[in-house]
Structures are given as C-alpha cells and as structure tokens.
Amino acid sequence: MINPDTAWYPSPMDCNGTFSEEEQTSLELFRQRLLRCRKVEEALDVVWSSTEGIIPRDRIGLSFLSPDGETLTAAYYITDYQPVLLTHNYSAGISSSTLSLLIEERSIRIINNLETYLKFHPRSSSTRLLVEEGVRSNLSLPLQVDNRNVGFLFFSSRQKESFTTHHACLLRALLDEMSALIEKAWMIDQLSKARKDYLTMLGFVAHELKAPLATMTTMGHMYLDGYFGPQDKAGIDTISKMLKISGYMINMIQNYLGLSQLETGEMRFKPQEGVKFREDVLDFVINTLDARIRERNAQIKIEGSDEITLEADPDLLRIVFTNLVDNAVKYGEENGEINIHYQTDNQKLTFKIRNTGVGFTPEQASQLFKRFSRLHQKGLEDRKGTGLGLYLTWWIIQKHRGHISASSEPGKWAEFYVELPLTQTQSIN
C-alpha cells in the first residue's frame, strides 16, 4: 500500500517465497557467513558484502533501542560515499517517530522518495541528515527477537525508487536470524564495553583515593611519633586503629588499581637495564611498608649477596615484592621473624621470603595465584585482602619470563620463591 507520505509497508502476505536460484544461493551463503560472526562490526560487514547485487544500497546503518524502548541510537554504519552526517553519535526518541509503527506491526518500511517524505515529516532530523548526505530511498528493517525489540537495520540508496517488495521479501527471509545474531553480538560488545568502563572507573576511583589515604596515614604516624605534642592513651588507641584500617584500604586500593591497569592494558612492561635489586626494589619496598612492619613488630632479616643488577621493569617489580613482603608481615605471627634471602644462580636472581605463622595446605597453595582467590585460615579472620595481590604478582613475573612458587608447613611457616632472569634476552630453563 502506498501512503500519502510516500512510506510503503510491505507485509508478509506480499511475499510468495519465490526467489531465483541465484538469490537462493546468495541467501544461503549470507546465512552461513552470519552464523560465524561474533562482533557487530563483523555482522554488518557480512550484511554489506552479501547484499551486493541483490539489495540496492549505498549505505547500511544499524541502530539499537535502549532497554526501555524509548530511545534509538545509531551504533554502526557503512557507506560508499562521504561525507557522512548521520553517525553513531545520533540518538532520538522513538515514540513520536513513524518507526514505532514498524515495531507495533512487525513490518518493513520502504520510502522511495525521502525528499517528499521529509516534507510530510519536517521534524525528522534523521531524515534531514540522510537527505543532506544525498540519500533518496530507504528500507527500514525492525530487529526483533522473541518479542523483544532490538533495533533497526537501514538500507539506503542515493537513487529514488530503489526498493521493491521483492527486496523486502529477500530480507524478511533472513530477518529472524539476522535479529538474533546481531542482538547476540551487540550484547557481547556491550558487556565488553561495560567491563572496560567498570575497570576504568575502578582505576580512577582507586587513584583518587590513594593520595588522601596516604596523607592520613602519614599524619597518624606523626601523631604516634609525638610530632603534634603530648599524647593520651585514648588518642594512641584510636589513631592506631585508624592506621590499621587505612593500611588495609591502601593495600586494597593498590591492588584494584593494579587490576584496572592490567585488564585495560595500561599496565605496560617497560624493562630497563641496570636495575639494582637491593637499592631500587627491595629497600624501597621495606621503607614503603615500614608502618605495617612496625605495627606487627615484625623482625625483618635480609641476607643477600652483593648488589645484583638485572634487566627489569622496576615499577612492576616493586609491586611484586611489596605484595610478597606485605603478605609475609600481614599473615605472619605478630612479633614474628621474616627471613629474606636473595642471590644470583645460573644467570638468574633467586629470592626467598619465609615467615612463621599458620601457613597453608598444598591444596590451598594451588589457588594462591588465581584472581580473587582468598584463603580462609583459622585465626586469620581479621586479615582482610582483595585476593588480587598474588595474581598481579604472578602476572608481572610472567611478563619478566620468571617463575614463582609457594610452599608451607601448615601451622609453622610459609615461603614464597621467585626466579627472575638477569636479562630479558636469555631463556629460562
């Protein structure tokens, strides 16, 4: 039926299912290629290439409806011309659009003279942009899956009177499959984007919290050290508790910041020559953890050969050994002893750190380096952690082509062992 506003809505009744042998072959190839798509861009590329010579098109656009069905947002497009004015930044409400009729009636719409259509619908900014691009005909295909309205696929031509009922029927033959596959790819893309946005936000929040917490911790230690004048027992007890909580929060923030950088690709491996293990890494770590060490009254004993230099990323190594020393202090006995030993062995740096304490079982050891893995040890219920520190440690050591392992005698001690190559050009056996 031809409407006065030049919009035409072919119905399923108009399709007799008669396609040429060439069209049937093209539809089957189209279907097979669509089934292999995992991303929306791939699906749209398949639609573009598979419809050449079958469906007139100078432009294909893909738009998605918001979860509430009120807003339509242009997401992807392919054209064989420039400039493009209707891009993925375009968004509009659908309630006042004639597209809402397509959703209600599950129909396809053909407009073979967009200039005339624009005169009847002067408020349609999307039509105006298409006309300015030089588009003169449009076929709109609603994407619906199990009565869910997903969005629209638009075929556009720069020639008038380009589309026929037969073109609509060809696309209708693939409509259900296209809708389901495009929705699936879109949902995967959205989940991936949401995950990336979450990690970016996590990194931002962690970064912004890190500095003020560090300042609060410094001020707390200055009070306990007597820099602010006379102290009283209540003040000492209160500040000590605050420092314990802030220490946990700083550790948590550092680990979440590390996770965010790792997952978003911002944690880059930048090895440097001449990194001094004792001076640039280990001493830095011990000084950084001084407050934690004093809080637990841990006795740190370091035994090592002469200064060892290696090719490594010093910033990433500081994360590794901060996590290892901090874990030894946190999970070791109060007033306990922590033994650190390092040396060179066959062109490798070997490092061991052992603490006295409850340790862990062999079964638990196999879980230590997994993301968000936390051990629930009797007597350590108050030792909180994110389950990320050892995962980041493992990842960084892998980037250095090194090795890390853990062993323990439950109830007595726990030990972590690390091997790192002195240069990144040699292999590790």
C-alpha positions as CSV (number, residue, x, y, z in Angstrom):
1,M,0.0,0.0,0.0
2,I,1.3,3.4,-0.9
3,N,0.7,6.0,1.8
4,P,0.2,9.7,1.0
5,D,3.5,10.5,2.8
6,T,5.3,8.1,0.4
7,A,6.0,5.4,3.0
8,W,5.2,1.9,2.0
9,Y,4.8,-1.1,4.3
10,P,5.1,-4.5,2.5
11,S,3.5,-7.3,4.6
12,P,4.5,-11.0,4.8
13,M,1.4,-11.6,2.7
14,D,3.1,-9.8,-0.2
15,C,5.9,-12.4,-0.2
16,N,5.2,-15.6,-2.2
17,G,8.6,-17.1,-1.3
18,T,9.7,-17.2,-5.0
19,F,13.4,-16.5,-5.4
20,S,15.7,-17.2,-8.2
21,E,18.3,-19.9,-7.9
22,E,21.0,-17.2,-7.7
23,E,19.1,-15.5,-4.9
24,Q,18.6,-18.7,-3.0
25,T,22.3,-19.5,-3.3
26,S,23.2,-15.9,-2.1
27,L,20.8,-16.2,0.8
28,E,22.3,-19.5,2.0
29,L,25.8,-18.1,1.8
30,F,24.6,-15.0,3.6
31,R,23.1,-17.2,6.3
32,Q,26.3,-19.2,6.7
33,R,28.5,-16.2,6.9
34,L,26.3,-14.5,9.5
35,L,26.5,-17.6,11.7
36,R,30.2,-17.2,12.0
37,C,30.0,-13.6,13.2
38,R,31.0,-12.8,16.8
39,K,31.1,-9.0,16.7
40,V,28.6,-6.4,15.4
41,E,31.1,-4.9,13.0
42,E,31.6,-8.4,11.5
43,A,27.9,-8.9,11.1
44,L,27.4,-5.5,9.4
45,D,30.4,-6.2,7.1
46,V,28.7,-9.5,6.1
47,V,25.4,-7.8,5.5
48,W,27.1,-5.2,3.3
49,S,29.2,-7.6,1.2
50,S,26.4,-10.3,1.0
51,T,23.8,-8.0,-0.3
52,E,25.9,-6.5,-3.2
53,G,24.0,-7.0,-6.4
54,I,20.9,-8.3,-4.5
55,I,19.7,-5.3,-2.5
56,P,20.4,-1.7,-3.7
57,R,22.4,0.1,-1.1
58,D,24.9,2.9,-0.9
59,R,24.6,2.9,2.9
60,I,23.7,0.5,5.7
61,G,23.0,1.7,9.2
62,L,22.4,-0.2,12.4
63,S,20.7,1.4,15.4
64,F,19.7,-0.1,18.8
65,L,16.9,0.6,21.1
66,S,17.5,1.5,24.8
67,P,16.3,-1.1,27.4
68,D,13.1,0.9,28.0
69,G,12.4,1.0,24.2
70,E,12.2,4.8,24.3
71,T,15.4,5.9,22.6
72,L,17.0,4.8,19.3
73,T,20.8,5.2,19.0
74,A,22.8,4.9,15.8
75,A,25.6,2.5,16.5
76,Y,27.3,1.4,13.2
77,Y,27.2,2.3,9.6
78,I,28.9,1.5,6.3
79,T,28.8,3.8,3.2
80,D,30.5,4.0,-0.1
81,Y,30.4,7.8,-0.1
82,Q,31.5,10.8,2.0
83,P,30.7,12.9,4.0
84,V,28.5,11.0,6.4
85,L,26.3,13.2,8.6
86,L,24.2,10.6,10.4
87,T,26.9,8.9,12.6
88,H,27.0,6.8,15.7
89,N,26.6,9.9,17.8
90,Y,23.0,10.3,16.7
91,S,20.2,9.5,19.2
92,A,16.5,10.3,19.2
93,G,13.2,9.3,20.9
94,I,11.1,6.8,19.1
95,S,7.6,7.5,20.5
96,S,7.0,10.3,18.0
97,S,8.7,8.6,15.1
98,T,6.9,6.6,12.4
99,L,9.4,3.8,13.2
100,S,7.2,3.0,16.2
101,L,4.6,1.7,13.8
102,L,7.1,-0.8,12.4
103,I,7.6,-2.2,15.9
104,E,3.9,-2.5,16.6
105,E,3.1,-4.2,13.3
106,R,6.4,-6.0,12.9
107,S,6.6,-4.7,9.4
108,I,9.2,-3.4,6.9
109,R,9.0,0.1,5.6
110,I,10.1,1.4,2.2
111,I,10.5,5.1,1.4
112,N,11.4,5.7,-2.2
113,N,11.5,9.4,-2.1
114,L,13.0,10.8,1.0
115,E,12.7,14.4,-0.1
116,T,8.9,14.1,-0.4
117,Y,8.8,12.2,2.9
118,L,10.7,15.0,4.6
119,K,8.0,17.5,3.5
120,F,5.4,15.4,5.4
121,H,7.8,14.9,8.4
122,P,9.8,18.1,8.7
123,R,10.7,17.4,12.3
124,S,12.5,14.1,11.4
125,S,16.2,15.2,11.9
126,S,17.5,11.7,10.8
127,T,15.6,12.1,7.5
128,R,17.0,15.5,7.0
129,L,20.6,14.3,7.6
130,L,20.1,11.5,5.2
131,V,18.8,13.8,2.5
132,E,21.7,16.1,3.1
133,E,24.0,13.1,2.5
134,G,22.3,12.6,-0.8
135,V,20.2,9.6,0.2
136,R,16.9,9.4,-1.7
137,S,15.5,5.9,-0.8
138,N,15.4,4.0,2.4
139,L,14.3,0.5,3.6
140,S,13.8,0.1,7.3
141,L,14.0,-3.4,8.9
142,P,13.0,-3.8,12.5
143,L,15.1,-6.3,14.5
144,Q,13.0,-8.3,17.0
145,V,13.9,-11.4,19.0
146,D,11.3,-13.3,21.0
147,N,9.0,-10.3,21.1
148,R,12.0,-8.1,22.3
149,N,12.6,-5.0,20.2
150,V,16.3,-4.9,19.5
151,G,16.7,-2.1,17.0
152,F,16.7,-1.4,13.2
153,L,18.7,-2.2,10.2
154,F,18.5,0.5,7.5
155,F,19.4,0.1,3.8
156,S,19.7,3.4,1.9
157,S,20.3,4.3,-1.7
158,R,21.2,7.6,-3.3
159,Q,18.7,6.8,-6.1
160,K,14.9,7.3,-6.0
161,E,12.6,4.4,-6.3
162,S,15.3,1.9,-5.5
163,F,13.4,-0.6,-3.3
164,T,10.7,-3.0,-4.1
165,T,8.5,-5.5,-2.3
166,H,10.9,-8.2,-3.6
167,H,13.8,-6.6,-1.8
168,A,11.8,-6.6,1.4
169,C,10.9,-10.3,1.0
170,L,14.5,-11.2,0.5
171,L,15.5,-9.5,3.7
172,R,12.4,-10.9,5.5
173,A,13.7,-14.4,4.7
174,L,16.7,-13.7,6.9
175,L,15.1,-11.4,9.4
176,D,14.8,-13.7,12.4
177,E,18.4,-15.0,12.0
178,M,19.8,-11.5,11.5
179,S,18.0,-10.2,14.5
180,A,19.2,-13.0,16.8
181,L,22.8,-12.9,15.7
182,I,23.0,-9.1,15.7
183,E,21.5,-9.0,19.2
184,K,23.9,-11.6,20.5
185,A,26.9,-9.7,19.0
186,W,25.6,-6.4,20.4
187,M,25.2,-7.9,23.9
188,I,28.7,-9.2,23.8
189,D,30.0,-5.8,22.7
190,Q,28.0,-4.1,25.4
191,L,29.3,-6.5,28.1
192,S,32.8,-5.9,27.0
193,K,32.3,-2.2,27.0
194,A,30.7,-2.2,30.4
195,R,33.6,-4.3,31.8
196,K,36.1,-1.9,30.4
197,D,34.1,1.1,31.7
198,Y,33.9,-0.5,35.1
199,L,37.7,-1.2,35.2
200,T,38.4,2.4,34.0
201,M,36.2,3.8,36.8
202,L,37.7,1.4,39.3
203,G,41.2,2.7,38.4
204,F,40.1,6.3,38.6
205,V,38.5,5.9,42.0
206,A,41.4,3.9,43.3
207,H,43.9,6.5,42.1
208,E,41.9,9.4,43.6
209,L,41.6,7.7,47.0
210,K,45.2,6.7,47.2
211,A,46.8,10.1,47.8
212,P,44.4,11.3,50.6
213,L,44.7,8.0,52.4
214,A,48.4,8.1,52.3
215,T,48.3,11.6,53.7
216,M,46.0,10.5,56.5
217,T,48.4,7.6,57.3
218,T,51.4,9.9,57.4
219,M,49.6,12.3,59.8
220,G,48.6,9.4,62.0
221,H,52.2,8.2,62.3
222,M,53.3,11.7,63.0
223,Y,50.9,11.8,66.0
224,L,52.1,8.5,67.3
225,D,55.7,9.6,67.0
226,G,54.9,12.7,69.1
227,Y,55.2,15.4,66.4
228,F,51.9,17.0,67.5
229,G,52.7,17.3,71.2
230,P,51.6,15.3,74.2
231,Q,49.6,12.1,73.6
232,D,47.0,10.3,75.6
233,K,46.1,6.6,75.7
234,A,42.7,7.0,74.1
235,G,44.3,9.0,71.3
236,I,47.0,6.4,70.7
237,D,44.5,3.6,70.7
238,T,42.1,5.4,68.3
239,I,44.9,6.5,65.9
240,S,46.4,3.0,65.9
241,K,43.0,1.5,64.9
242,M,42.6,4.1,62.2
243,L,46.1,3.3,60.8
244,K,45.2,-0.4,60.7
245,I,42.1,0.3,58.7
246,S,43.8,2.8,56.4
247,G,46.6,0.3,55.8
248,Y,44.1,-2.3,54.7
249,M,42.4,0.3,52.4
250,I,45.7,1.4,50.9
251,N,46.6,-2.2,50.1
252,M,43.1,-2.8,48.6
253,I,43.4,0.4,46.5
254,Q,46.8,-0.5,45.2
255,N,45.6,-4.0,44.2
256,Y,42.4,-2.7,42.5
257,L,44.4,0.0,40.7
258,G,46.8,-2.7,39.5
259,L,43.9,-4.9,38.3
260,S,42.4,-2.0,36.4
261,Q,45.7,-1.2,34.7
262,L,46.3,-4.8,33.9
263,E,42.9,-5.5,32.4
264,T,42.6,-2.3,30.4
265,G,46.2,-2.7,29.0
266,E,47.5,0.3,30.9
267,M,50.0,-1.8,32.9
268,R,52.8,-1.8,30.4
269,F,56.0,-3.9,30.7
270,K,59.0,-1.5,30.3
271,P,62.2,-3.3,31.1
272,Q,65.3,-1.2,31.8
273,E,68.9,-2.3,32.1
274,G,70.9,-1.8,35.2
275,V,68.1,-2.1,37.8
276,K,69.6,-2.6,41.2
277,F,67.6,-5.2,43.1
278,R,68.6,-4.2,46.6
279,E,68.6,-0.4,46.2
280,D,65.9,0.2,43.6
281,V,63.5,-2.5,44.6
282,L,63.9,-4.3,48.0
283,D,65.0,-1.3,50.1
284,F,62.2,0.8,48.5
285,V,59.7,-1.9,49.5
286,I,60.9,-2.2,53.1
287,N,60.7,1.6,53.5
288,T,57.2,1.7,52.0
289,L,56.0,-1.0,54.4
290,D,57.7,0.5,57.4
291,A,54.4,1.4,59.1
292,R,53.0,-2.1,58.6
293,I,56.2,-3.7,59.8
294,R,56.2,-1.6,63.0
295,E,52.5,-2.2,63.6
296,R,53.1,-6.0,63.6
297,N,56.5,-5.6,65.3
298,A,57.9,-8.0,62.6
299,Q,61.6,-8.7,62.6
300,I,62.9,-8.5,59.1
301,K,66.2,-10.3,58.4
302,I,67.8,-9.9,55.0
303,E,70.6,-12.0,53.6
304,G,71.9,-11.3,50.2
305,S,75.0,-11.2,48.0
306,D,76.5,-8.1,46.6
307,E,74.2,-5.7,44.7
308,I,72.6,-7.6,41.8
309,T,71.7,-5.7,38.7
310,L,69.2,-7.0,36.2
311,E,67.1,-6.0,33.2
312,A,63.6,-5.5,34.5
313,D,60.7,-3.1,35.0
314,P,61.5,-1.5,38.4
315,D,58.0,-0.2,38.9
316,L,56.4,-3.6,38.3
317,L,59.0,-5.4,40.5
318,R,58.2,-3.0,43.3
319,I,54.6,-4.2,43.1
320,V,55.8,-7.9,43.2
321,F,58.0,-7.5,46.2
322,T,55.6,-5.2,48.0
323,N,52.9,-7.8,47.8
324,L,55.3,-10.6,48.9
325,V,56.7,-8.7,51.9
326,D,53.3,-7.3,52.9
327,N,51.8,-10.7,52.8
328,A,54.6,-12.1,55.0
329,V,54.1,-9.4,57.5
330,K,50.3,-9.5,57.4
331,Y,49.8,-13.2,57.6
332,G,52.9,-14.0,59.8
333,E,52.9,-14.1,63.5
334,E,52.9,-10.8,65.4
335,N,56.4,-10.2,66.7
336,G,57.5,-13.0,64.3
337,E,60.5,-13.3,62.1
338,I,60.6,-12.8,58.4
339,N,63.6,-14.1,56.6
340,I,64.5,-12.8,53.1
341,H,67.3,-14.3,51.1
342,Y,68.4,-13.4,47.5
343,Q,71.3,-14.3,45.3
344,T,72.3,-15.0,41.7
345,D,72.2,-18.5,40.4
346,N,72.9,-19.5,36.8
347,Q,72.2,-16.1,35.4
348,K,69.0,-15.8,37.5
349,L,68.1,-13.8,40.5
350,T,66.6,-16.1,43.1
351,F,64.5,-14.7,46.0
352,K,63.0,-16.4,49.0
353,I,60.8,-15.0,51.7
354,R,59.7,-17.0,54.7
355,N,57.5,-16.1,57.7
356,T,56.4,-18.0,60.7
357,G,52.7,-18.5,61.1
358,V,49.7,-20.7,60.2
359,G,50.8,-21.2,56.6
360,F,48.6,-23.1,54.1
361,T,48.0,-26.6,52.8
362,P,49.2,-27.9,49.4
363,E,45.7,-27.7,48.1
364,Q,45.4,-24.1,49.1
365,A,48.8,-23.3,47.5
366,S,47.4,-24.3,44.1
367,Q,44.8,-21.5,44.5
368,L,47.1,-18.7,45.6
369,F,47.9,-17.1,42.3
370,K,44.3,-17.1,40.9
371,R,42.4,-13.8,40.6
372,F,40.2,-13.0,43.6
373,S,41.4,-16.1,45.4
374,R,41.5,-15.8,49.2
375,L,42.4,-18.3,51.8
376,H,40.2,-18.6,54.9
377,Q,42.6,-19.6,57.6
378,K,41.5,-20.2,61.2
379,G,43.0,-17.4,63.4
380,L,43.4,-15.0,60.5
381,E,39.7,-13.9,60.2
382,D,40.7,-10.3,60.8
383,R,43.3,-10.3,58.0
384,K,41.4,-8.9,55.0
385,G,42.6,-8.9,51.4
386,T,41.3,-8.5,47.9
387,G,42.6,-11.7,46.5
388,L,44.4,-9.7,43.8
389,G,47.9,-9.1,45.1
390,L,49.4,-12.6,44.3
391,Y,47.5,-12.7,41.0
392,L,49.2,-9.4,40.0
393,T,52.5,-10.7,41.3
394,W,52.2,-13.8,39.2
395,W,51.3,-11.8,36.1
396,I,54.2,-9.4,36.5
397,I,56.7,-12.3,37.0
398,Q,55.3,-14.0,33.9
399,K,56.0,-10.8,31.9
400,H,59.6,-11.0,33.1
401,R,59.7,-14.6,32.0
402,G,60.3,-15.7,35.6
403,H,58.8,-18.2,38.0
404,I,57.1,-18.0,41.4
405,S,56.0,-20.8,43.7
406,A,54.8,-21.2,47.3
407,S,55.3,-23.8,49.9
408,S,54.4,-24.2,53.5
409,E,54.4,-26.4,56.6
410,P,50.9,-25.7,58.0
411,G,50.9,-24.2,61.4
412,K,54.6,-23.4,61.3
413,W,55.8,-21.4,58.2
414,A,55.1,-20.2,54.7
415,E,57.6,-19.5,52.0
416,F,57.5,-17.9,48.5
417,Y,60.2,-18.5,46.0
418,V,60.9,-16.3,42.9
419,E,63.3,-16.7,39.9
420,L,63.9,-13.8,37.5
421,P,66.4,-13.8,34.6
422,L,69.1,-11.2,34.8
423,T,68.4,-10.2,31.2
424,Q,65.2,-10.4,29.1
425,T,67.1,-11.8,26.1
426,Q,68.1,-15.1,27.7
427,S,65.8,-18.1,28.1
428,I,64.9,-19.7,31.4
429,N,65.2,-23.5,31.7
